[in-house]
Amino acid sequence: MSLFNVFDVAGSALNAETIRLNTTASNLANAESVNGDATKVYRARHPVFQSMMDTSNPFADDADASTGVRVLGVVESTAPPLMRYQPDNPLANKDGYVFTSNVNSIEEMTNMISANRSFATNVEAINTARDLLLKTISMGR
Protein backbone atom coordinates (compact mmCIF):
# COMPACT_ATOMS: atom_id res chain seq x y z
CA MET A 1 0.00 0.00 0.00
CA SER A 2 1.38 3.38 -1.01
CA LEU A 3 1.49 6.19 1.49
CA PHE A 4 -0.67 8.19 -0.91
CA ASN A 5 -3.41 5.55 -0.65
CA VAL A 6 -3.88 6.57 2.98
CA PHE A 7 -5.48 9.78 1.75
CA ASP A 8 -7.94 7.87 -0.44
CA VAL A 9 -8.87 5.39 2.28
CA ALA A 10 -9.21 8.00 5.02
CA GLY A 11 -11.07 10.34 2.65
CA SER A 12 -13.64 7.70 1.81
CA ALA A 13 -14.05 6.99 5.52
CA LEU A 14 -14.56 10.69 6.23
CA ASN A 15 -17.27 10.80 3.57
CA ALA A 16 -18.99 7.75 5.06
CA GLU A 17 -18.81 9.13 8.61
CA THR A 18 -20.26 12.44 7.40
CA ILE A 19 -23.26 10.59 6.01
CA ARG A 20 -23.52 8.65 9.28
CA LEU A 21 -23.45 11.88 11.31
CA ASN A 22 -26.06 13.54 9.08
CA THR A 23 -28.34 10.52 9.31
CA THR A 24 -27.99 10.41 13.08
CA ALA A 25 -28.72 14.15 13.33
CA SER A 26 -31.84 13.64 11.21
CA ASN A 27 -32.94 10.79 13.48
CA LEU A 28 -32.45 12.92 16.59
CA ALA A 29 -34.32 15.85 15.04
CA ASN A 30 -37.31 13.60 14.36
CA ALA A 31 -37.16 11.57 17.59
CA GLU A 32 -40.32 13.14 19.03
CA SER A 33 -42.35 13.39 15.83
CA VAL A 34 -45.90 12.04 15.96
CA ASN A 35 -48.57 11.08 13.47
CA GLY A 36 -52.02 9.57 13.61
CA ASP A 37 -51.07 6.93 11.05
CA ALA A 38 -48.44 4.29 11.87
CA THR A 39 -47.34 4.09 8.23
CA LYS A 40 -46.61 7.83 7.99
CA VAL A 41 -44.62 8.35 11.19
CA TYR A 42 -40.86 8.94 10.93
CA ARG A 43 -38.74 5.80 11.25
CA ALA A 44 -35.08 5.73 12.21
CA ARG A 45 -32.63 5.53 9.32
CA HIS A 46 -29.16 4.01 9.30
CA PRO A 47 -26.45 4.04 6.62
CA VAL A 48 -25.03 0.74 5.36
CA PHE A 49 -21.28 0.69 4.73
CA GLN A 50 -19.25 -1.63 2.53
CA SER A 51 -15.49 -1.96 2.35
CA MET A 52 -14.05 -1.51 -1.12
CA MET A 53 -11.43 -3.98 -2.25
CA ASP A 54 -8.81 -3.62 -4.98
CA THR A 55 -9.30 -6.62 -7.23
CA SER A 56 -6.87 -5.44 -9.90
CA ASN A 57 -3.92 -7.19 -8.22
CA PRO A 58 -4.65 -10.93 -7.80
CA PHE A 59 -1.45 -11.41 -5.74
CA ALA A 60 -2.28 -8.84 -3.05
CA ASP A 61 -3.14 -10.21 0.36
CA ASP A 62 -6.20 -8.96 2.26
CA ALA A 63 -4.26 -6.17 4.00
CA ASP A 64 -3.15 -4.67 0.67
CA ALA A 65 -6.51 -5.10 -1.06
CA SER A 66 -8.49 -2.60 1.00
CA THR A 67 -9.11 0.69 -0.79
CA GLY A 68 -11.68 2.39 1.42
CA VAL A 69 -15.31 2.38 2.36
CA ARG A 70 -18.47 3.40 0.57
CA VAL A 71 -22.06 3.90 1.57
CA LEU A 72 -24.36 1.37 -0.08
CA GLY A 73 -27.44 3.23 1.02
CA VAL A 74 -29.58 4.26 3.94
CA VAL A 75 -32.08 1.77 5.32
CA GLU A 76 -35.17 2.49 7.35
CA SER A 77 -35.69 0.72 10.66
CA THR A 78 -38.30 -2.02 10.72
CA ALA A 79 -39.04 -1.59 14.44
CA PRO A 80 -42.68 -0.69 15.03
CA PRO A 81 -43.53 2.88 16.05
CA LEU A 82 -44.60 3.53 19.62
CA MET A 83 -48.25 4.19 20.45
CA ARG A 84 -49.30 6.85 22.97
CA TYR A 85 -52.78 7.56 24.19
CA GLN A 86 -53.32 11.29 23.64
CA PRO A 87 -56.97 11.89 22.73
CA ASP A 88 -56.49 15.69 22.93
CA ASN A 89 -53.77 15.67 20.25
CA PRO A 90 -55.13 16.91 16.89
CA LEU A 91 -53.15 14.14 15.12
CA ALA A 92 -54.72 11.36 17.20
CA ASN A 93 -56.55 8.60 15.36
CA LYS A 94 -60.20 7.70 16.05
CA ASP A 95 -59.16 5.67 19.11
CA GLY A 96 -57.18 8.60 20.59
CA TYR A 97 -53.73 7.22 19.87
CA VAL A 98 -50.78 8.91 18.20
CA PHE A 99 -47.79 7.06 16.84
CA THR A 100 -44.33 8.30 17.74
CA SER A 101 -41.07 7.70 15.99
CA ASN A 102 -39.11 4.53 16.74
CA VAL A 103 -35.89 6.54 17.21
CA ASN A 104 -33.99 5.60 20.38
CA SER A 105 -32.28 8.84 21.46
CA ILE A 106 -29.71 7.08 23.65
CA GLU A 107 -28.72 4.74 20.82
CA GLU A 108 -28.48 7.68 18.42
CA MET A 109 -26.31 9.72 20.79
CA THR A 110 -24.00 6.71 21.18
CA ASN A 111 -23.90 6.37 17.41
CA MET A 112 -23.04 10.07 17.09
CA ILE A 113 -20.17 9.78 19.58
CA SER A 114 -18.84 6.74 17.73
CA ALA A 115 -19.06 8.50 14.35
CA ASN A 116 -17.39 11.59 15.78
CA ARG A 117 -14.48 9.52 17.14
CA SER A 118 -14.12 7.64 13.85
CA PHE A 119 -14.10 10.94 12.01
CA ALA A 120 -11.40 12.34 14.31
CA THR A 121 -9.31 9.17 13.92
CA ASN A 122 -9.39 9.47 10.13
CA VAL A 123 -8.43 13.16 10.28
CA GLU A 124 -5.50 12.18 12.50
CA ALA A 125 -4.46 9.50 9.99
CA ILE A 126 -4.46 12.10 7.20
CA ASN A 127 -2.45 14.54 9.31
CA THR A 128 0.08 11.85 10.22
CA ALA A 129 0.49 10.78 6.58
CA ARG A 130 0.95 14.41 5.56
CA ASP A 131 3.60 14.95 8.26
CA LEU A 132 5.45 11.81 7.18
CA LEU A 133 5.44 12.94 3.56
CA LEU A 134 6.73 16.38 4.52
CA LYS A 135 9.52 14.85 6.63
CA THR A 136 10.44 12.54 3.77
CA ILE A 137 10.64 15.47 1.35
CA SER A 138 12.76 17.48 3.79
CA MET A 139 15.26 14.61 4.08
CA GLY A 140 16.32 15.24 0.49
CA ARG A 141 17.48 18.79 1.24
Secondary structure, DSSP 8 states (H G I E B T S, - for coil): --TTHHHHHHHHHHHHHHHHHHHHHHHHHTTT-EESSTTTS---EEEEEEEEE--S-TT--HHHHEEEEEEEEEEE--S--EEEE-TTSTT--TTSEEEE----HHHHHHHHHHHHHHHHHHHHHHHHHHHHHHHHHHHT-
